[in-house]
Amino acid sequence: MTSVPNSMGAPRAPLFRLSSERIVLALLAVLILSVSVAPMLRLAQAALFDDGGLAVERLAKLFSRPQTGAAIWNTIQISLASTLVSLLVGTIFAVIMVQTDLGGKSALVFAFVLPLMIPPQVTAMAWIQAFSPSSPVLGVLGLSMEAGTRHPLYSRTGIILLLGIYNAPLVYLAIQASLRRIPLDLAEAARAAGAGPLRVLLTVILPLARGGMVAAASLAFVSAIGNFGIQAMLGIPARVPTLITQIYQQINGLGPAALPNMAALSLVLTALTVAGVLLAARAGERGDTRVDLGSRPLTLPLGRAGAVIAALLWGYLIVSLLLPLSALLQTSLVAAYGLPLTAETMTLKNYAAALFQQVSLRDAFVTSLWLTLVTMGFLMLASVFLGYFLTWRRGPLVRLLHFGSEAAYTLPGITLGVAMILLFLRPLPGIGVSIYGTPWIILAAYVAGFFALALRPVLSGYAQIDRALEEAAQVAGAGFLRRMRDVIWPLIAPTAIAAAVIVFMTAINEIQTSILLISSGTRTIGPMIIFLEEGGASTLAAAVGCLMILGVLALMLLSTALSRFLPKGVLPWQF
């Protein structure tokens, strides 16, 4: 755009100039509105309306079915019961880690949080193999069940137990922050009045941490509702229907014809999830304000009981983590499921098949890898820009974009998958190109589903940046993009890279959303575990699961080694 000369001969400023800052904000708006807000609106429209208007008759018929009522009741019951298990285990662990002088805390926290990083379908498969009648581990220990015994995990109780244990680290991460805010002064006053450690715990520590406990329980409830891997691997064989498994089975069986009704069930899932999120937010807002953030937290001496408590904690981790992973490893090293691992039966053929011979697995891994890398790089860049606006340029549009990114992350993965199918089932308007059945619809779902995951650590990084540096560069004449490149990026890069690593670990083995979006020509590695297990290839599935765990563990260790360059709290397993 050329300038218009004024009467004095000097160039006049353009009547309209679109700054780079506004262009970036507009691009972020197009992105988030397209992949986050639009799918949710389309989901609601398909669920509640038919061509003739409000779908009263269809919805009445759907919710009057016994199987629908059973799925809703099972979902609520299992999620609530598993939340109680998570709350009990996570609270005990958090209290011991934060409020006592127990030694070896870093190793305990790392091992306790590790299952949260492992894909739920892999966790479920490891537990299935560990506690089956033909368990390779229980057989060695002489604890094998009789042949023909029904698998104990294929039950409502089994689903509740495994979901509870899987989500316990979430509870720990939420509660430990509340416990760290409890000042030493209050606890010392109680002890000076004659209260013992147990009484201090019950009358001072836990009441002050009540808000954090409610928030933690809400997070565990939401996670349990949306956990497809565990519900599918245990619930489908046990014939315990839940909303998430019913949506998956109906769409797989009936195809697009089932989408309107499954969209309605997805709205029920969303409503339960939103209720949990709102409860967590309310609990956070009503957290106790009597604490002194500048005070040191209480550290209760354990004395001789420390060794006993450490032994109990490591015993729990051996049963809940080491034993299942050992069973998974042993299964991956034999030719047929159920064979004992000996020098004669040991083989690496399953790993060779997983890495080199199985074309479907290789293609699934390659697809997952490039989708994850593109998602990671894209979200790292987008989160840095959106974090800038959220920190220093908040306005109605920026708040809307923040809500859109958080809402998509909050949705159960399978709900997001249904929404993406509904939005992209038909060719894109204007260009007539369909991305349904292609990797691009999975990429759109990844960007929507993991945006908030990348954004949250970045926002923590921005909170530690002195804005005076950016303002000084602006006064010196540096444009928006130059300030972002020369001033902001060097300061925010460690946090942004850590966020990208967390996105990579989460997305590479993702199953909750992609299970509905994959096709015969486009598969990702996460759902392959279920397909292999359903097809009777348990040893090959175990090898794939072990490779997934090895990759996650390597990334966690690498991130831990680089943790000194990161703000405290960015890595969830860092004590």
Contacts in CASP RR format, 6 or more apart in sequence:
PFRMAT RR
TARGET T0000
AUTHOR 0000-0000-0000
METHOD contacts of the structure
MODEL  1
MTSVPNSMGAPRAPLFRLSSERIVLALLAVLILSVSVAPMLRLAQAALFD
DGGLAVERLAKLFSRPQTGAAIWNTIQISLASTLVSLLVGTIFAVIMVQT
DLGGKSALVFAFVLPLMIPPQVTAMAWIQAFSPSSPVLGVLGLSMEAGTR
HPLYSRTGIILLLGIYNAPLVYLAIQASLRRIPLDLAEAARAAGAGPLRV
LLTVILPLARGGMVAAASLAFVSAIGNFGIQAMLGIPARVPTLITQIYQQ
INGLGPAALPNMAALSLVLTALTVAGVLLAARAGERGDTRVDLGSRPLTL
PLGRAGAVIAALLWGYLIVSLLLPLSALLQTSLVAAYGLPLTAETMTLKN
YAAALFQQVSLRDAFVTSLWLTLVTMGFLMLASVFLGYFLTWRRGPLVRL
LHFGSEAAYTLPGITLGVAMILLFLRPLPGIGVSIYGTPWIILAAYVAGF
FALALRPVLSGYAQIDRALEEAAQVAGAGFLRRMRDVIWPLIAPTAIAAA
VIVFMTAINEIQTSILLISSGTRTIGPMIIFLEEGGASTLAAAVGCLMIL
GVLALMLLSTALSRFLPKGVLPWQF
1 14 0 8 1.000
1 16 0 8 1.000
1 17 0 8 1.000
3 11 0 8 1.000
3 12 0 8 1.000
3 13 0 8 1.000
3 14 0 8 1.000
4 11 0 8 1.000
4 12 0 8 1.000
4 14 0 8 1.000
4 15 0 8 1.000
5 11 0 8 1.000
5 12 0 8 1.000
6 12 0 8 1.000
19 480 0 8 1.000
20 479 0 8 1.000
20 480 0 8 1.000
20 481 0 8 1.000
21 393 0 8 1.000
21 480 0 8 1.000
24 385 0 8 1.000
24 480 0 8 1.000
24 481 0 8 1.000
25 389 0 8 1.000
25 393 0 8 1.000
25 397 0 8 1.000
25 398 0 8 1.000
28 382 0 8 1.000
28 385 0 8 1.000
28 386 0 8 1.000
28 389 0 8 1.000
28 401 0 8 1.000
29 397 0 8 1.000
29 401 0 8 1.000
31 382 0 8 1.000
31 447 0 8 1.000
32 401 0 8 1.000
32 404 0 8 1.000
32 405 0 8 1.000
32 451 0 8 1.000
34 444 0 8 1.000
35 408 0 8 1.000
35 444 0 8 1.000
35 445 0 8 1.000
35 447 0 8 1.000
35 448 0 8 1.000
36 404 0 8 1.000
36 405 0 8 1.000
36 407 0 8 1.000
36 408 0 8 1.000
36 448 0 8 1.000
36 449 0 8 1.000
36 451 0 8 1.000
37 404 0 8 1.000
37 407 0 8 1.000
38 423 0 8 1.000
39 408 0 8 1.000
39 416 0 8 1.000
39 419 0 8 1.000
39 420 0 8 1.000
39 422 0 8 1.000
39 423 0 8 1.000
39 448 0 8 1.000
40 407 0 8 1.000
40 408 0 8 1.000
40 411 0 8 1.000
40 419 0 8 1.000
42 419 0 8 1.000
42 422 0 8 1.000
42 423 0 8 1.000
43 263 0 8 1.000
43 266 0 8 1.000
43 267 0 8 1.000
43 270 0 8 1.000
43 415 0 8 1.000
43 418 0 8 1.000
43 419 0 8 1.000
43 422 0 8 1.000
44 263 0 8 1.000
44 267 0 8 1.000
46 259 0 8 1.000
46 260 0 8 1.000
46 263 0 8 1.000
46 422 0 8 1.000
47 55 0 8 1.000
47 260 0 8 1.000
47 263 0 8 1.000
47 264 0 8 1.000
47 266 0 8 1.000
47 267 0 8 1.000
48 54 0 8 1.000
48 55 0 8 1.000
48 59 0 8 1.000
48 264 0 8 1.000
48 267 0 8 1.000
49 55 0 8 1.000
50 58 0 8 1.000
50 260 0 8 1.000
55 260 0 8 1.000
58 260 0 8 1.000
58 261 0 8 1.000
59 264 0 8 1.000
62 68 0 8 1.000
62 261 0 8 1.000
62 264 0 8 1.000
62 265 0 8 1.000
63 69 0 8 1.000
63 264 0 8 1.000
67 241 0 8 1.000
67 246 0 8 1.000
68 246 0 8 1.000
68 265 0 8 1.000
70 241 0 8 1.000
71 241 0 8 1.000
71 242 0 8 1.000
71 243 0 8 1.000
71 245 0 8 1.000
71 246 0 8 1.000
71 265 0 8 1.000
72 243 0 8 1.000
72 268 0 8 1.000
74 156 0 8 1.000
74 240 0 8 1.000
74 241 0 8 1.000
74 242 0 8 1.000
75 225 0 8 1.000
75 242 0 8 1.000
75 243 0 8 1.000
75 244 0 8 1.000
75 269 0 8 1.000
75 272 0 8 1.000
76 272 0 8 1.000
77 156 0 8 1.000
78 156 0 8 1.000
78 159 0 8 1.000
78 160 0 8 1.000
78 163 0 8 1.000
78 224 0 8 1.000
78 231 0 8 1.000
78 240 0 8 1.000
78 242 0 8 1.000
79 163 0 8 1.000
79 221 0 8 1.000
79 224 0 8 1.000
79 225 0 8 1.000
79 272 0 8 1.000
80 221 0 8 1.000
81 160 0 8 1.000
82 159 0 8 1.000
82 160 0 8 1.000
82 161 0 8 1.000
82 163 0 8 1.000
82 164 0 8 1.000
82 167 0 8 1.000
82 220 0 8 1.000
82 224 0 8 1.000
83 164 0 8 1.000
83 167 0 8 1.000
83 217 0 8 1.000
83 220 0 8 1.000
83 221 0 8 1.000
83 224 0 8 1.000
85 160 0 8 1.000
85 161 0 8 1.000
85 163 0 8 1.000
85 164 0 8 1.000
85 165 0 8 1.000
85 168 0 8 1.000
86 163 0 8 1.000
86 164 0 8 1.000
86 165 0 8 1.000
86 167 0 8 1.000
86 168 0 8 1.000
86 170 0 8 1.000
86 171 0 8 1.000
86 216 0 8 1.000
86 217 0 8 1.000
86 220 0 8 1.000
86 224 0 8 1.000
87 171 0 8 1.000
87 213 0 8 1.000
87 216 0 8 1.000
87 217 0 8 1.000
87 220 0 8 1.000
89 164 0 8 1.000
89 165 0 8 1.000
89 168 0 8 1.000
89 171 0 8 1.000
89 316 0 8 1.000
90 168 0 8 1.000
90 169 0 8 1.000
90 171 0 8 1.000
90 172 0 8 1.000
90 175 0 8 1.000
90 216 0 8 1.000
91 171 0 8 1.000
91 172 0 8 1.000
91 175 0 8 1.000
91 206 0 8 1.000
91 213 0 8 1.000
91 216 0 8 1.000
93 112 0 8 1.000
93 168 0 8 1.000
93 172 0 8 1.000
93 313 0 8 1.000
94 171 0 8 1.000
94 172 0 8 1.000
94 175 0 8 1.000
94 176 0 8 1.000
94 179 0 8 1.000
95 175 0 8 1.000
95 179 0 8 1.000
95 201 0 8 1.000
95 205 0 8 1.000
95 206 0 8 1.000
96 102 0 8 1.000
96 309 0 8 1.000
96 313 0 8 1.000
97 105 0 8 1.000
97 108 0 8 1.000
97 109 0 8 1.000
97 172 0 8 1.000
97 176 0 8 1.000
97 575 0 8 1.000
98 176 0 8 1.000
98 179 0 8 1.000
98 180 0 8 1.000
98 297 0 8 1.000
99 179 0 8 1.000
99 182 0 8 1.000
99 201 0 8 1.000
99 205 0 8 1.000
99 297 0 8 1.000
99 298 0 8 1.000
99 299 0 8 1.000
99 300 0 8 1.000
100 299 0 8 1.000
100 300 0 8 1.000
100 301 0 8 1.000
100 302 0 8 1.000
100 306 0 8 1.000
100 309 0 8 1.000
101 299 0 8 1.000
101 300 0 8 1.000
101 301 0 8 1.000
101 302 0 8 1.000
101 303 0 8 1.000
102 108 0 8 1.000
102 302 0 8 1.000
102 306 0 8 1.000
102 309 0 8 1.000
102 310 0 8 1.000
103 310 0 8 1.000
104 310 0 8 1.000
105 575 0 8 1.000
106 575 0 8 1.000
108 310 0 8 1.000
108 313 0 8 1.000
108 314 0 8 1.000
108 317 0 8 1.000
109 172 0 8 1.000
109 573 0 8 1.000
109 574 0 8 1.000
109 575 0 8 1.000
110 556 0 8 1.000
110 560 0 8 1.000
110 573 0 8 1.000
110 575 0 8 1.000
111 317 0 8 1.000
111 321 0 8 1.000
112 168 0 8 1.000
112 169 0 8 1.000
112 172 0 8 1.000
112 317 0 8 1.000
113 169 0 8 1.000
113 172 0 8 1.000
113 173 0 8 1.000
113 572 0 8 1.000
113 573 0 8 1.000
114 321 0 8 1.000
114 552 0 8 1.000
114 553 0 8 1.000
114 556 0 8 1.000
114 573 0 8 1.000
115 123 0 8 1.000
115 165 0 8 1.000
115 166 0 8 1.000
115 169 0 8 1.000
115 320 0 8 1.000
115 321 0 8 1.000
116 166 0 8 1.000
116 167 0 8 1.000
116 169 0 8 1.000
116 170 0 8 1.000
116 572 0 8 1.000
117 505 0 8 1.000
117 552 0 8 1.000
117 556 0 8 1.000
117 573 0 8 1.000
118 548 0 8 1.000
118 549 0 8 1.000
118 552 0 8 1.000
119 229 0 8 1.000
119 509 0 8 1.000
119 510 0 8 1.000
119 511 0 8 1.000
119 526 0 8 1.000
119 529 0 8 1.000
119 545 0 8 1.000
119 548 0 8 1.000
120 166 0 8 1.000
120 227 0 8 1.000
120 228 0 8 1.000
120 229 0 8 1.000
120 230 0 8 1.000
120 511 0 8 1.000
121 228 0 8 1.000
121 229 0 8 1.000
121 230 0 8 1.000
121 232 0 8 1.000
121 233 0 8 1.000
121 511 0 8 1.000
121 526 0 8 1.000
121 527 0 8 1.000
121 529 0 8 1.000
121 530 0 8 1.000
122 328 0 8 1.000
122 509 0 8 1.000
122 529 0 8 1.000
122 545 0 8 1.000
122 548 0 8 1.000
122 549 0 8 1.000
123 162 0 8 1.000
123 166 0 8 1.000
123 230 0 8 1.000
123 324 0 8 1.000
124 162 0 8 1.000
124 229 0 8 1.000
124 230 0 8 1.000
124 232 0 8 1.000
124 233 0 8 1.000
124 234 0 8 1.000
125 233 0 8 1.000
125 328 0 8 1.000
125 529 0 8 1.000
125 533 0 8 1.000
125 541 0 8 1.000
125 542 0 8 1.000
125 545 0 8 1.000
126 324 0 8 1.000
126 325 0 8 1.000
126 327 0 8 1.000
126 328 0 8 1.000
127 153 0 8 1.000
127 162 0 8 1.000
127 324 0 8 1.000
128 151 0 8 1.000
128 153 0 8 1.000
128 233 0 8 1.000
128 234 0 8 1.000
129 135 0 8 1.000
129 136 0 8 1.000
129 324 0 8 1.000
129 327 0 8 1.000
129 328 0 8 1.000
129 331 0 8 1.000
129 337 0 8 1.000
129 538 0 8 1.000
129 542 0 8 1.000
130 137 0 8 1.000
130 138 0 8 1.000
130 323 0 8 1.000
130 324 0 8 1.000
130 326 0 8 1.000
130 327 0 8 1.000
130 328 0 8 1.000
131 138 0 8 1.000
131 151 0 8 1.000
131 152 0 8 1.000
131 153 0 8 1.000
132 145 0 8 1.000
132 151 0 8 1.000
133 144 0 8 1.000
133 145 0 8 1.000
133 146 0 8 1.000
133 147 0 8 1.000
133 148 0 8 1.000
133 149 0 8 1.000
133 151 0 8 1.000
134 144 0 8 1.000
134 147 0 8 1.000
134 337 0 8 1.000
134 338 0 8 1.000
135 144 0 8 1.000
135 145 0 8 1.000
135 327 0 8 1.000
136 327 0 8 1.000
136 330 0 8 1.000
136 331 0 8 1.000
136 334 0 8 1.000
136 338 0 8 1.000
136 340 0 8 1.000
136 341 0 8 1.000
137 323 0 8 1.000
137 326 0 8 1.000
137 327 0 8 1.000
137 330 0 8 1.000
138 144 0 8 1.000
138 145 0 8 1.000
139 340 0 8 1.000
140 340 0 8 1.000
151 237 0 8 1.000
152 158 0 8 1.000
153 159 0 8 1.000
153 161 0 8 1.000
153 162 0 8 1.000
153 234 0 8 1.000
154 234 0 8 1.000
154 235 0 8 1.000
154 237 0 8 1.000
154 238 0 8 1.000
155 234 0 8 1.000
155 238 0 8 1.000
155 240 0 8 1.000
156 238 0 8 1.000
156 240 0 8 1.000
158 234 0 8 1.000
159 230 0 8 1.000
159 231 0 8 1.000
159 234 0 8 1.000
159 235 0 8 1.000
159 238 0 8 1.000
159 240 0 8 1.000
162 230 0 8 1.000
162 234 0 8 1.000
163 224 0 8 1.000
163 227 0 8 1.000
163 230 0 8 1.000
163 231 0 8 1.000
164 220 0 8 1.000
164 224 0 8 1.000
165 320 0 8 1.000
166 227 0 8 1.000
166 230 0 8 1.000
167 219 0 8 1.000
167 220 0 8 1.000
167 223 0 8 1.000
167 224 0 8 1.000
167 227 0 8 1.000
168 220 0 8 1.000
169 572 0 8 1.000
170 216 0 8 1.000
170 219 0 8 1.000
170 220 0 8 1.000
170 223 0 8 1.000
171 216 0 8 1.000
171 217 0 8 1.000
171 219 0 8 1.000
171 220 0 8 1.000
172 216 0 8 1.000
173 216 0 8 1.000
173 572 0 8 1.000
174 212 0 8 1.000
174 215 0 8 1.000
174 216 0 8 1.000
174 219 0 8 1.000
175 209 0 8 1.000
175 212 0 8 1.000
175 213 0 8 1.000
175 216 0 8 1.000
177 212 0 8 1.000
178 208 0 8 1.000
178 209 0 8 1.000
178 211 0 8 1.000
178 212 0 8 1.000
178 213 0 8 1.000
178 287 0 8 1.000
179 205 0 8 1.000
179 209 0 8 1.000
179 297 0 8 1.000
180 297 0 8 1.000
181 208 0 8 1.000
181 291 0 8 1.000
181 293 0 8 1.000
181 297 0 8 1.000
182 204 0 8 1.000
182 205 0 8 1.000
182 208 0 8 1.000
182 209 0 8 1.000
182 291 0 8 1.000
182 297 0 8 1.000
182 298 0 8 1.000
183 291 0 8 1.000
183 292 0 8 1.000
183 294 0 8 1.000
183 295 0 8 1.000
183 296 0 8 1.000
183 297 0 8 1.000
183 298 0 8 1.000
184 295 0 8 1.000
184 296 0 8 1.000
184 297 0 8 1.000
184 298 0 8 1.000
185 292 0 8 1.000
185 295 0 8 1.000
186 204 0 8 1.000
186 208 0 8 1.000
186 290 0 8 1.000
186 291 0 8 1.000
187 200 0 8 1.000
187 204 0 8 1.000
187 205 0 8 1.000
187 298 0 8 1.000
188 298 0 8 1.000
190 199 0 8 1.000
190 200 0 8 1.000
190 203 0 8 1.000
190 204 0 8 1.000
191 200 0 8 1.000
195 203 0 8 1.000
195 204 0 8 1.000
197 300 0 8 1.000
200 298 0 8 1.000
200 300 0 8 1.000
201 300 0 8 1.000
205 298 0 8 1.000
206 213 0 8 1.000
207 288 0 8 1.000
208 288 0 8 1.000
208 290 0 8 1.000
208 291 0 8 1.000
210 287 0 8 1.000
210 288 0 8 1.000
211 283 0 8 1.000
211 284 0 8 1.000
211 286 0 8 1.000
211 287 0 8 1.000
211 288 0 8 1.000
212 283 0 8 1.000
212 284 0 8 1.000
212 287 0 8 1.000
214 279 0 8 1.000
214 280 0 8 1.000
214 283 0 8 1.000
214 284 0 8 1.000
215 279 0 8 1.000
215 280 0 8 1.000
215 281 0 8 1.000
215 283 0 8 1.000
215 284 0 8 1.000
218 276 0 8 1.000
218 277 0 8 1.000
218 279 0 8 1.000
218 280 0 8 1.000
218 283 0 8 1.000
219 280 0 8 1.000
221 276 0 8 1.000
222 273 0 8 1.000
222 276 0 8 1.000
222 277 0 8 1.000
222 280 0 8 1.000
222 410 0 8 1.000
225 243 0 8 1.000
225 244 0 8 1.000
225 269 0 8 1.000
225 272 0 8 1.000
225 273 0 8 1.000
225 412 0 8 1.000
226 244 0 8 1.000
226 269 0 8 1.000
226 273 0 8 1.000
226 412 0 8 1.000
226 413 0 8 1.000
226 414 0 8 1.000
226 512 0 8 1.000
227 244 0 8 1.000
227 512 0 8 1.000
228 244 0 8 1.000
228 245 0 8 1.000
228 248 0 8 1.000
228 412 0 8 1.000
228 413 0 8 1.000
228 414 0 8 1.000
228 511 0 8 1.000
228 512 0 8 1.000
228 515 0 8 1.000
229 511 0 8 1.000
229 512 0 8 1.000
229 530 0 8 1.000
231 242 0 8 1.000
231 244 0 8 1.000
231 245 0 8 1.000
232 244 0 8 1.000
232 245 0 8 1.000
232 248 0 8 1.000
232 530 0 8 1.000
233 530 0 8 1.000
233 533 0 8 1.000
234 240 0 8 1.000
235 241 0 8 1.000
235 242 0 8 1.000
235 245 0 8 1.000
236 245 0 8 1.000
236 249 0 8 1.000
243 265 0 8 1.000
243 268 0 8 1.000
243 269 0 8 1.000
244 269 0 8 1.000
244 412 0 8 1.000
244 414 0 8 1.000
246 265 0 8 1.000
247 262 0 8 1.000
247 265 0 8 1.000
247 266 0 8 1.000
247 269 0 8 1.000
247 414 0 8 1.000
247 418 0 8 1.000
248 414 0 8 1.000
248 515 0 8 1.000
248 516 0 8 1.000
250 258 0 8 1.000
250 261 0 8 1.000
250 262 0 8 1.000
251 258 0 8 1.000
251 259 0 8 1.000
251 262 0 8 1.000
251 418 0 8 1.000
251 421 0 8 1.000
251 516 0 8 1.000
256 421 0 8 1.000
256 425 0 8 1.000
259 418 0 8 1.000
259 421 0 8 1.000
259 422 0 8 1.000
259 425 0 8 1.000
262 418 0 8 1.000
263 418 0 8 1.000
263 419 0 8 1.000
263 422 0 8 1.000
266 412 0 8 1.000
266 414 0 8 1.000
266 415 0 8 1.000
266 418 0 8 1.000
266 419 0 8 1.000
269 412 0 8 1.000
269 414 0 8 1.000
269 415 0 8 1.000
270 411 0 8 1.000
270 412 0 8 1.000
270 415 0 8 1.000
273 410 0 8 1.000
273 411 0 8 1.000
273 412 0 8 1.000
273 415 0 8 1.000
274 410 0 8 1.000
277 410 0 8 1.000
302 309 0 8 1.000
325 549 0 8 1.000
328 542 0 8 1.000
328 545 0 8 1.000
328 546 0 8 1.000
328 549 0 8 1.000
329 542 0 8 1.000
329 546 0 8 1.000
330 341 0 8 1.000
331 337 0 8 1.000
331 338 0 8 1.000
331 538 0 8 1.000
331 539 0 8 1.000
331 542 0 8 1.000
332 350 0 8 1.000
332 351 0 8 1.000
332 539 0 8 1.000
332 542 0 8 1.000
332 543 0 8 1.000
332 545 0 8 1.000
332 546 0 8 1.000
333 341 0 8 1.000
333 346 0 8 1.000
333 347 0 8 1.000
333 348 0 8 1.000
333 350 0 8 1.000
334 340 0 8 1.000
334 341 0 8 1.000
334 345 0 8 1.000
334 346 0 8 1.000
334 347 0 8 1.000
334 539 0 8 1.000
335 345 0 8 1.000
335 347 0 8 1.000
335 349 0 8 1.000
335 350 0 8 1.000
335 539 0 8 1.000
336 539 0 8 1.000
337 536 0 8 1.000
337 538 0 8 1.000
337 539 0 8 1.000
339 345 0 8 1.000
350 539 0 8 1.000
350 540 0 8 1.000
350 542 0 8 1.000
350 543 0 8 1.000
351 543 0 8 1.000
351 546 0 8 1.000
351 547 0 8 1.000
353 361 0 8 1.000
353 540 0 8 1.000
353 543 0 8 1.000
354 361 0 8 1.000
354 540 0 8 1.000
354 543 0 8 1.000
354 544 0 8 1.000
354 547 0 8 1.000
355 362 0 8 1.000
355 547 0 8 1.000
356 362 0 8 1.000
358 540 0 8 1.000
360 523 0 8 1.000
360 528 0 8 1.000
361 525 0 8 1.000
361 528 0 8 1.000
361 544 0 8 1.000
363 521 0 8 1.000
363 523 0 8 1.000
364 523 0 8 1.000
364 524 0 8 1.000
364 525 0 8 1.000
364 526 0 8 1.000
364 528 0 8 1.000
365 525 0 8 1.000
367 439 0 8 1.000
367 522 0 8 1.000
367 523 0 8 1.000
367 524 0 8 1.000
367 525 0 8 1.000
368 507 0 8 1.000
368 508 0 8 1.000
368 509 0 8 1.000
368 510 0 8 1.000
368 524 0 8 1.000
368 525 0 8 1.000
368 526 0 8 1.000
369 508 0 8 1.000
371 439 0 8 1.000
371 442 0 8 1.000
371 443 0 8 1.000
371 446 0 8 1.000
371 507 0 8 1.000
371 524 0 8 1.000
372 446 0 8 1.000
372 503 0 8 1.000
372 504 0 8 1.000
372 507 0 8 1.000
372 508 0 8 1.000
373 504 0 8 1.000
374 443 0 8 1.000
375 443 0 8 1.000
375 446 0 8 1.000
375 447 0 8 1.000
375 450 0 8 1.000
375 503 0 8 1.000
375 507 0 8 1.000
376 500 0 8 1.000
376 501 0 8 1.000
376 503 0 8 1.000
376 504 0 8 1.000
376 507 0 8 1.000
377 500 0 8 1.000
378 447 0 8 1.000
379 447 0 8 1.000
379 450 0 8 1.000
379 451 0 8 1.000
379 454 0 8 1.000
379 499 0 8 1.000
379 500 0 8 1.000
379 503 0 8 1.000
380 454 0 8 1.000
380 496 0 8 1.000
380 497 0 8 1.000
380 499 0 8 1.000
380 500 0 8 1.000
380 503 0 8 1.000
382 451 0 8 1.000
382 454 0 8 1.000
383 451 0 8 1.000
383 454 0 8 1.000
383 455 0 8 1.000
383 458 0 8 1.000
383 496 0 8 1.000
383 499 0 8 1.000
384 458 0 8 1.000
384 484 0 8 1.000
384 488 0 8 1.000
384 489 0 8 1.000
384 492 0 8 1.000
384 496 0 8 1.000
385 484 0 8 1.000
386 398 0 8 1.000
386 401 0 8 1.000
386 402 0 8 1.000
386 405 0 8 1.000
386 455 0 8 1.000
387 455 0 8 1.000
387 458 0 8 1.000
387 459 0 8 1.000
387 462 0 8 1.000
388 462 0 8 1.000
388 484 0 8 1.000
388 488 0 8 1.000
389 398 0 8 1.000
389 401 0 8 1.000
390 398 0 8 1.000
390 402 0 8 1.000
390 455 0 8 1.000
390 459 0 8 1.000
390 462 0 8 1.000
391 459 0 8 1.000
391 462 0 8 1.000
391 463 0 8 1.000
392 467 0 8 1.000
392 470 0 8 1.000
405 451 0 8 1.000
405 452 0 8 1.000
405 455 0 8 1.000
406 452 0 8 1.000
408 416 0 8 1.000
408 448 0 8 1.000
408 449 0 8 1.000
408 451 0 8 1.000
408 452 0 8 1.000
409 449 0 8 1.000
409 450 0 8 1.000
409 451 0 8 1.000
409 452 0 8 1.000
409 453 0 8 1.000
410 452 0 8 1.000
411 419 0 8 1.000
411 449 0 8 1.000
412 512 0 8 1.000
413 449 0 8 1.000
413 512 0 8 1.000
413 513 0 8 1.000
414 512 0 8 1.000
414 513 0 8 1.000
414 515 0 8 1.000
414 516 0 8 1.000
416 445 0 8 1.000
416 448 0 8 1.000
416 449 0 8 1.000
416 512 0 8 1.000
416 513 0 8 1.000
417 445 0 8 1.000
417 513 0 8 1.000
417 516 0 8 1.000
417 517 0 8 1.000
418 516 0 8 1.000
420 441 0 8 1.000
420 444 0 8 1.000
420 445 0 8 1.000
420 448 0 8 1.000
420 513 0 8 1.000
420 516 0 8 1.000
420 517 0 8 1.000
421 436 0 8 1.000
421 441 0 8 1.000
421 516 0 8 1.000
421 517 0 8 1.000
424 434 0 8 1.000
424 435 0 8 1.000
424 436 0 8 1.000
424 441 0 8 1.000
424 444 0 8 1.000
425 434 0 8 1.000
425 436 0 8 1.000
426 434 0 8 1.000
426 436 0 8 1.000
427 433 0 8 1.000
427 434 0 8 1.000
428 434 0 8 1.000
428 435 0 8 1.000
435 441 0 8 1.000
435 444 0 8 1.000
437 517 0 8 1.000
437 518 0 8 1.000
437 519 0 8 1.000
437 521 0 8 1.000
437 522 0 8 1.000
438 519 0 8 1.000
438 522 0 8 1.000
439 522 0 8 1.000
441 517 0 8 1.000
442 513 0 8 1.000
442 514 0 8 1.000
442 517 0 8 1.000
442 518 0 8 1.000
442 522 0 8 1.000
442 524 0 8 1.000
445 513 0 8 1.000
445 514 0 8 1.000
445 517 0 8 1.000
446 507 0 8 1.000
446 510 0 8 1.000
446 513 0 8 1.000
449 513 0 8 1.000
450 503 0 8 1.000
450 506 0 8 1.000
450 507 0 8 1.000
453 499 0 8 1.000
453 502 0 8 1.000
453 503 0 8 1.000
453 506 0 8 1.000
454 499 0 8 1.000
454 500 0 8 1.000
454 502 0 8 1.000
454 503 0 8 1.000
455 499 0 8 1.000
456 499 0 8 1.000
457 495 0 8 1.000
457 496 0 8 1.000
457 498 0 8 1.000
457 499 0 8 1.000
457 502 0 8 1.000
457 567 0 8 1.000
457 570 0 8 1.000
458 492 0 8 1.000
458 495 0 8 1.000
458 496 0 8 1.000
458 499 0 8 1.000
460 495 0 8 1.000
460 567 0 8 1.000
460 569 0 8 1.000
460 570 0 8 1.000
461 492 0 8 1.000
461 495 0 8 1.000
461 567 0 8 1.000
461 570 0 8 1.000
462 492 0 8 1.000
464 567 0 8 1.000
465 488 0 8 1.000
465 491 0 8 1.000
465 492 0 8 1.000
469 487 0 8 1.000
469 491 0 8 1.000
470 483 0 8 1.000
470 487 0 8 1.000
470 488 0 8 1.000
473 479 0 8 1.000
473 482 0 8 1.000
473 483 0 8 1.000
473 486 0 8 1.000
473 487 0 8 1.000
474 483 0 8 1.000
478 486 0 8 1.000
478 487 0 8 1.000
489 496 0 8 1.000
494 562 0 8 1.000
494 565 0 8 1.000
494 566 0 8 1.000
494 567 0 8 1.000
495 566 0 8 1.000
495 567 0 8 1.000
495 570 0 8 1.000
498 559 0 8 1.000
498 562 0 8 1.000
498 566 0 8 1.000
498 570 0 8 1.000
498 571 0 8 1.000
499 570 0 8 1.000
501 555 0 8 1.000
501 558 0 8 1.000
501 559 0 8 1.000
502 571 0 8 1.000
504 555 0 8 1.000
505 552 0 8 1.000
505 555 0 8 1.000
505 556 0 8 1.000
508 525 0 8 1.000
508 548 0 8 1.000
509 525 0 8 1.000
509 526 0 8 1.000
509 548 0 8 1.000
509 552 0 8 1.000
510 524 0 8 1.000
510 526 0 8 1.000
511 526 0 8 1.000
511 527 0 8 1.000
511 529 0 8 1.000
511 530 0 8 1.000
514 524 0 8 1.000
514 526 0 8 1.000
514 527 0 8 1.000
515 527 0 8 1.000
515 530 0 8 1.000
518 524 0 8 1.000
518 527 0 8 1.000
525 544 0 8 1.000
525 548 0 8 1.000
526 548 0 8 1.000
528 541 0 8 1.000
528 544 0 8 1.000
529 541 0 8 1.000
529 544 0 8 1.000
529 545 0 8 1.000
529 548 0 8 1.000
532 538 0 8 1.000
532 540 0 8 1.000
532 541 0 8 1.000
532 544 0 8 1.000
533 541 0 8 1.000
556 573 0 8 1.000
559 571 0 8 1.000
560 571 0 8 1.000
560 573 0 8 1.000
560 574 0 8 1.000
563 570 0 8 1.000
563 571 0 8 1.000
563 574 0 8 1.000
568 574 0 8 1.000
END
